[in-house]
Amino acid sequence: MTNNPNYYQVLGVSSSADANEIKRAYRKLAHELHPDKNRGNKQAEERFKQVSRAYGVLSDPQKRAHYDRFGQEEPLRGPQEHTAQDVEEIFSDLFGDFFGGHSRQKASVQKGPDVRYRVTIQLQEAIKGVSKDITFRRLELCTTCHGSAAAPGTQPQKCSTCHGRGEMRFVRGFLSMAQECSACHGRGYVIPTPCKHCRGEGRESKSHTVTIRIPAGVEEGTMLRVHGEGSAGAPGGPMGDLYVAIHLHKHPIFHRQGKDLVCEASVSYAQAVLGAKIQVPTLEGEVTMTIPPGTQPATVFRLRGKGFPGLGGRSSRGDQLVQVVLKVPKRINKKQRELLAAYAHASGENDVSCDKGFLNKFKELFQ
């Protein structure tokens, strides 16, 4: 015998106490002495270590037999797996997730993978919103094993290595460590006879069609989430989500600038000088726009309320911006040439020289 403390006395039980009595005694003392409840209390800390050590020995039949025979612990030969699992089970009960309380078996029931899809819509559809039927492939529960991954007539079996926990746990002093069970790969169960149809996966790839509502005002690159339309989880986990990326088809006339639409309108020299009424396209049809006399090239006119609404129509619409482009004909007839020449002469212009104001500014740069 040594001077080591009597582990039965440490736990407050008799040497004939069964495993359940030992476990109950340890549960009570661990709850009272845990460092989280006795911060800064060195005496409680030492007592907690002693109680944990005593339980580590007396909860293991082989170690307890050695202790009863020799009055001391047997030398450590490897990881204290059995004890660690018992300790972890108690601490999960007492302190929740302090030591990683939930088992990997619960965590293995995970949400299925998300699916991503890209859909192209017209600019007109983005203005008002639109519904689209999209078809894609996703993982669904196997129609033969219904997601169990086991062949019909058989069942998954609890992993005998980790006892269904999905992980192996080890206690080193105050530290509790866990690693994925190598036998079941963290699932907590094994499949003795896998389903041949899905090769033990529990899921199979299938084509799926869903109708999605694209809201008014949607922008290029907007990502829409459709809950529960992704792939099935394994085993028995909830469906993942469908993420739809929106691409706006390039329009031959308009481009988007925030909530505004931008386009160009060509006018002749005469229209720019004299003023005119011109027809301007919008996404909802043509409208008449007034060009005032003396309009300069690149002037921008604003058509109120002809742009995009906020996403989902939650705010007022933007505007349509119309930039004036001067249309210069490449060919003119004799009559037109004579009239233009007369205009140039009346304006004091020389049709073979640059504007004098421009030339003067150019000369100033080199003086």
C-alpha positions, 0 to 999 in steps of 0.5 A, a space after each residue: 500500500 502507498 500513501 496515495 489517498 483512498 479513492 473510495 473515500 475521495 468519492 465518499 462511497 464504500 469499496 463495495 459500491 457498484 458502478 452506478 453509485 460511483 457515477 452518482 457520487 462523482 456527478 455530485 462532487 464534480 458539479 460542486 467542485 468544478 472550476 467554473 463554479 469555484 474560480 480562484 479557489 485553489 482548494 476546490 481545484 485540487 479537490 476537483 482533480 483528486 475526484 476526477 482521478 479517483 473516478 477515472 480509476 474506479 469507473 474502469 473495471 480493469 483499473 478498479 480491480 488492479 487498485 483493489 488488489 494493489 492499492 494503487 493505480 496500474 501504469 498508464 498503457 495508452 489513452 484512457 478512452 473508456 474513462 474519457 467517454 464516461 467523464 465526457 458524458 457526465 460533463 455534457 450533462 452538467 455543463 452543456 457544451 463546456 467540453 464540446 457537449 453534443 456528440 458528433 452523432 447529432 452533428 452528423 445530421 447536417 443540412 444538405 449542400 446548396 445548389 447554385 444556378 444562373 438565370 438570364 433575364 431581359 431588361 424589361 423583365 427586371 423592371 416589372 419582375 418575372 416568374 421563371 421555371 428553372 431546371 437543374 440537378 440536385 441530390 435527392 433521397 435514394 428511391 430504393 433505400 429512402 436515404 438510409 444508405 442500407 440495402 432493403 431489408 437491412 438497417 444501419 448499425 451503431 458503431 461498436 468502436 465509438 458506441 454511436 458517438 461518432 468520435 473518440 474522446 480523451 481526458 488529459 487533466 482539465 482538457 477534453 479532446 476528441 477526434 473523429 471515429 476512424 471506424 464510422 468516419 464520424 457518422 456514429 453508425 456503419 452500413 453492413 450491407 450498402 444499398 446497391 442503387 446509390 452505392 451506400 450514399 443514401 442520395 442520388 442525382 435527379 433533375 428538378 424543376 422549380 418556379 422562382 419569382 424574380 422581384 422588380 428592380 433586380 440588378 445584375 449579380 443579385 443572388 436570390 435564395 430559395 429555401 429548401 430547394 437545394 440537395 438533400 442532407 445525409 443522413 436524413 438532414 434538411 434540404 440545402 438551399 437554392 441560390 439563383 444568380 441574376 444576369 441581365 441580358 445586354 440591351 441594344 439601346 439601354 444600359 443601367 446606372 443605379 436606378 436610372 436607365 441611360 440611352 442616346 438620342 440622335 438629332 440633326 443639326 437643324 433640330 439642335 439649332 431650331 428645336 424639335 419634338 422627337 420620339 424617344 424609346 423607353 422600356 414601355 414604349 415611345 414617348 415624345 420629348 422636346 428638344 429646345 432650340 440651341 441644344 448642344 451635343 451631349 446634353 442630357 435630358 431626364 424622363 421622370 419615372 422611366 427608370 428602375 424601381 427599388 428591389 421588390 418595388 419598395 421605392 419609387 422608380 428612377 429616371 431615364 437619362 437621354 443624352 443628345 448625340 448630333 447626327 452628321 450625315 456622311 453624304 449630302 446632295 447638291 441643294 443641301 451643300 448649297 444651303 450649308 455653304 450659304 449658312 457658313 458664308 452668312 455666319 462668317 465661317 470659312 469652311 476650310 479653317 478651324 474655329 478662330 477661338 480654338 486656334 487662339 487657345 492652341 497658340 497660347 499653349 506654345 507661347 
